[in-house]
Amino acid sequence: MCQYWWSFTLCTVVTFQFAFTFLFQQQERGAEAVSHNQNQTHQRWCLSEFHKLSRKIQGGIPPLVDHAQSELTVVYNTCLCSAALSQLSEAELLLSQATERVIQMTGDDPISSDPPAFWRTLLKSVGNTTFNSSVQHLLCLQWALWLAKCQLKTIQEFQDELFSLSETLSTELGDDKRSSERGKSSDIPLLVMDPRRLIELLQTCTFIAQGAERLSEGQSSEALSGLQKASSLPAPRMLLAYTHHLSGCCLASMSCPQMALQCYRKAVETDSRCVCALYQSLLIYRELGNTQAEIQALRLLHSSLLLPSATEPPLAGAALLSPSVLLCSQSLNRLLSVPSALSVLHSLAQKCVLYGRVSEGVEYYLDLLAALHSDDQHGVHEDPPLPRLPELYLEAGAALLTARRPADCMALCDEVVGTTLELLPEKLVLEEPEETSEIETGAVGAEGEDRMRMLLWTGAAYLLQGHCHTHLRDWKQAVTHYTRCINLLVKVHFKKKGDADMVGKQGTNLCILQRLKGLSLAGRGISFSQTDQLREALRDLHLSLQAAPDCVGAGLWCGEVLWRLGRRQEAAACWEKTWSFTAQSSVEGLRLYLQEPQTGPLLDSTELQHRIQELGPTLSA
Amino acid sequence: ILILFAVLQFPGPVSDLVESHDKQVLFAACMSGVYCVIQSSLADASSSPSELKISSEFLLVPEEGVLSLLLVGSVLLTLSQRDTSWILTLYNCPKQSASSSCESLTSFSLPLVSSVVQDDDEGKTGVRRRPVLICVCSGDATPLPSSSTSSSEVTLTDRHIRLEPVLFKLLFGVDAALAKSPVILCGLPDGCLCFLPVRLAGSRPRVLHNLEQPVVFVGASAVMKMGLGHAQCLVAVGELGRVVLIKTDKGGPEGGGNTAGFTERCVPGPVVCGCVDKNCLYYSTGSDLLRLDLNEETSSKTDAARQSPTSLSVCRVVALAEPAHNPAGEVELLGLSVRGQIQRITLPLEKEDTGLSKMPSTQVGRSVRDLLSAIGDVCDRASMLKTGIKSKNQILKHLNQVLNISFLLVAGTNSEENLIRCHATTKWSRLLQKDSLNLTCVLDNSSPYVLEHGWTLSVTVFPLSYPPSAGGESPSTNFSFPFHSLPAGESLEVSLPLAAAGVASFPMTVSCSLIFSLSSLLGEEAANFKGLQCSCISLPLNTLTVDWLHALQVSSPIDAQKMATSQCNNTATDTIQTFLNSRRIKCSGRGEGGGENASKPKREQFSASVRVLSELVRDMLVVKSSDEDPQGPKLALQNVHVSLLEWLLSEGFGGVRTGHQGDKMSRSVIHARGPNGHTVKLTAKESVGKEESLTTVEVQVESSSIAAVCGLHHAMLRRVQRAASTKSIRSLGLRRALQRAEVTTKHLFLFSFIYLPAVSSK
């Protein structure tokens, strides 16, 4: 019997050593940028070997105190590997089997099922045995499992004992060291991960998870204090950055934007891959209205997202257990989420064009389109979704026009028109739906909805082409394209559903429709005015103002045409009215291609003021 | 010729195989993962097929349970089934061979619709159905850059389809079209037809259609032969035989432009595998290979469901490769049989007759119309010929009748008992104060034949003697009466004016004949021929004689008296008559020696008498009466002279009767007016001679006109003669006949005797 056991132990240890060395070899190779995928397969292989081993032990050896330490070590290793591969339930089963055997070894009565109480009594009962430390290791694993399963309440209850573990273990480690120094041939099996590292990791992660949970529950200050504690603990870079980031989030929610920005900066400084901090700081800049800083942040965010390692969860040094396994609560994920590189690029481009960096913005738009056409776009899910592709084309077109590249703009518009033209309906009834969630998915909605969109896109493309021709001072072509746009728009019949001020709601199809109508009519009116067809010009401009009263160009040109027709008082009134509108109108929410063109013939407001003043005496006289 | 090149042995059953675009790399999906074999590594095999055991060193993707593969550019797609979902994973395929493993790009999970999958026998066999994966590109998109060095070599294999741009946009959205992204079309065993644009940011798999039965095949067909190599139609086939055709519908509902049209058809299943070429879907049911013409569907949607596929009589085919056309134009299919044999199936060219059945419906309609009108023409012609024959038959029958009648008449001209004959009645009528004698002529048809259309009754009237003023020619009058039809046993009555009072001279001969015109026989066409118009057959009937007795206007007794008085008193009114009379008196007076005074108003009377033996008269009358009236003999016997007179006036002599038969003139003296206007007095009396047997009846004619006296006398003589000659032979015995001969001579004697004194004097 004794002989048998010895050979068995030898055999297991040999097997174990083999598995162990293999694993470590792998980890070394993991440092040499072996793909995540491959790493996992090797972990999987190790795990299966550990499993075989633990099954052999549990099936072949009676629960005896003599072998407890090696047995529990095997369990620790197996469980850790399982957890690292996110096989949590398997790990938990293994753990509960192991604790049962421990109870059998100590010969105690079965204890309560409440986990903290269970562990307390267990620890007490094994207090003076040789395998005390091994049981404590198992407790660490239990902690990890609780964390991974987001059982923060349990951890909370047991927090003091857990946190004290580090101290007890560090003293034991000293003993271990001594013993290992003493006898190199010790046959106590090695551990795949140092329990002290594990506890450090667990502590930080617990703070982070708790902080995120509290933050989401609105307890920002409490969360902050916990996170402050965590930031002082020794932890991997990434986790440290997370603590800074979360502190920033807390401060932001406590409306301390500047302090929050400081925290975000610290987070990025700590770990350059902490893109979520960049993103959050950009949100704060946006809130503060600091567009230049926002653009800067966007640019930074985009370039860091393009870094190869940015999106993949990085391996925390040589640690077997990745923090991502432990940090999986939803509230935390929400705080750490970052939009995709493409949507960042889109916002960057949009912001640049809107805030005067047109040429830069154009370049970003072209980058975006190129990226969308590149081979390595493989349906990565965007959250928030990008605008539909034709809209991006149109925005890029508008940007190009603003950058005075009408030929490129026309090419893009041609592409949109070419794609949609064959699918356009002859007639369309627009029923403004109640608040639906179709924007959220960005998917093709109802067929009619999609058709409506297509019609609007085509109309916008014609409008942009009209603008291009206006820019080139080719009035005839401009009129042609504006007319095409108008002809398309009048195919839509609006069916009212009660709510009268639907037009006011930005982003609705009706709003876009009216805006397009206003702009195209204004454009045509201006073109007519350039070819001295003043009567037609006046008619179109009036219609334009009816469709979109806040259209500045239409208002000013309407006055100009009236002036040329000799109706000076009316002209003056028209100008005054337009200026009064200009103050309150906001075009922020509108897409680029629905903005008024900056490239057409312009009227100098001061000159107009001058005229009104000249008119003044005659008016009074 | 198919050459077996190499044998590869994989560690488990292979569920799908895919070749790279340059045909250098082979991907195989096993239960344990996707393996990758470079074909150049097999090239070292010499003549015999090399055997290669595929071990884990060839493992490319260690994903378990991959069911289907698809290679799009450098992206390898795998589709596998987890418990309740389909997992579609995209792997970035390494550019250089299979040395390193693939990198997973993204993964999508599609919920599994269990209702269809559960009820099949998948669990029993343990073999999972393979989902269908194909790649669809828009027709105007540039070809995919492949992993191979030159992209120009890229050929579209059976799993890559170029679709017509409009249909592509309709099905997969504008965004996919703008991004020029290929679309993965995925037919799942749960019946879902899903699609996923590959190179579109933020795209997710979406359901295109649900077949509600395991999808067996998805392909594309150029149903309308106009595309530039773009498929016009997507075809999806379900296991139970549902075929879905997806095409562009021009001008959708409410004028809404183009829409994607989904047409469902059903073929008898189960469908094991299928493939499609330009117009046809070929599919195997395991027991037969069938061809379904997709083109015919366009003709009419209603009978599309009933459209049945044609059998090609190839059984046990479990897999089919894309059809190819060999130089001869025949379709060649490569099929794999259940037993693992690769078969090349060559379909015969469609023959002309099958081509005929494939004519477009309009042409079919036209040809049917042509046939119908041809049938109509034939029918018309047949009926025309039939009527022609019928009319000819009619004409022949008619002609037969005519000939019969002709023979009858020719044979019967001499005999009295002609079956077709005329008899006539004279009648005086007064029209516009002018008396005229009308002859009513009756044609009796007692023959068994019908006198049909085309016959004309011709009546010619001419006087027996005529005055020399007529120029030696008989002043005959011809009347013709065409009639339509005279059936056997009926008679035709025609009336004709014989003479006005005082104009004609009697006796007159009325000669009847029947004329048949040939032109009437032949109808209207013949009427155009001038020569035919006068060609006719004239067949004489009988000849009637109208004599003085027929032409008498017998006055009633009162009239006679009146007339007698008026003739005396009415001298002043009729001076011309008086003048004429006086002239005649003078003449006669001179003729008789001129002893008479011219101023004598009393007109000179001429008289003549006929004496006939009473016995003879009696015989005549008895014979006559016994024919007609049983009471006649008695009456006749009592007053022989009266009867004789009556008989003379009423007897239908020569087929002619007088119109005043009705009133019995039981008188011995009859006053009448002759046709020339002169009054005539007929007196009959019986005189007993010396011998009993020689009792005679004397009929005396008295008139102032000698023409009347002569005419009447002649008429009476003729009648008596005829009656005596015909009736005596029949009624009397041989002994009497001898005696009568004597009497007859006596008669003759008597006649001459009587006549002469009558002319000489009174």
Contacts between the chains, C-beta under 8 A, distances in Angstrom:
chain1	res1	chain2	res2	distance
A	35	B	101	7.9
A	35	B	103	6.7
A	37	B	101	7.1
A	37	B	103	7.0
A	37	B	104	6.8
A	38	B	101	7.0
A	41	B	62	6.3
A	340	B	201	7.7
A	342	B	201	5.3
A	371	B	201	7.9
A	372	B	179	5.9
A	372	B	200	7.6
A	372	B	201	5.7
A	373	B	179	6.3
A	373	B	180	6.8
A	373	B	199	7.6
A	374	B	199	7.7
A	375	B	73	6.4
A	375	B	74	7.1
A	375	B	145	7.0
A	375	B	199	6.7
A	376	B	92	7.6
A	376	B	105	7.8
A	377	B	179	7.8
A	377	B	199	4.9
A	377	B	200	6.7
A	377	B	201	5.1
A	378	B	75	6.6
A	378	B	90	5.1
A	378	B	105	4.5
A	378	B	106	5.3
A	378	B	198	6.4
A	378	B	199	6.8
A	379	B	90	7.4
A	379	B	106	5.7
A	379	B	108	7.3
A	379	B	196	6.3
A	379	B	197	6.8
A	379	B	198	6.7
A	379	B	199	7.9
A	379	B	200	6.3
A	379	B	201	7.4
A	379	B	202	7.1
A	379	B	203	4.3
A	379	B	204	6.8
A	380	B	105	7.9
A	380	B	106	5.8
A	380	B	201	6.5
A	380	B	202	7.2
A	381	B	106	7.7
A	381	B	202	6.2
A	381	B	204	6.7
A	382	B	201	6.0
A	382	B	202	3.8
A	385	B	202	5.2
A	386	B	201	5.8
A	386	B	202	5.6
A	388	B	174	7.5
A	388	B	175	5.6
A	389	B	174	7.1
A	389	B	175	4.0
A	389	B	178	4.6
A	389	B	179	5.7
A	389	B	200	7.4
A	390	B	174	5.8
A	390	B	175	7.1
A	390	B	178	6.1
A	393	B	178	6.6
A	415	B	178	6.7
A	416	B	178	7.3
A	419	B	169	6.5
A	419	B	174	5.4
A	419	B	177	5.2
A	419	B	178	5.4
A	420	B	169	7.9
A	420	B	174	5.9
A	422	B	165	7.8
A	422	B	166	4.9
A	422	B	169	7.2
A	422	B	257	7.5
A	422	B	258	6.0
A	423	B	166	7.1
A	423	B	169	5.8
A	423	B	170	6.5
A	423	B	174	7.3
A	423	B	257	6.0
A	423	B	258	5.9
A	424	B	257	5.5
A	425	B	252	7.8
A	425	B	254	7.8
A	425	B	255	6.9
A	425	B	256	3.9
A	425	B	257	4.5
A	426	B	255	3.7
A	426	B	256	6.5
A	426	B	257	6.1
A	427	B	254	6.5
A	427	B	255	5.2
A	427	B	256	7.2
A	428	B	256	7.6
A	442	B	202	6.6
A	443	B	204	7.3
A	443	B	206	7.0
A	444	B	173	5.6
A	444	B	206	7.5
A	447	B	259	7.9
A	450	B	173	7.7
A	451	B	256	7.1
A	451	B	257	7.9
A	454	B	174	6.3
A	457	B	174	7.7
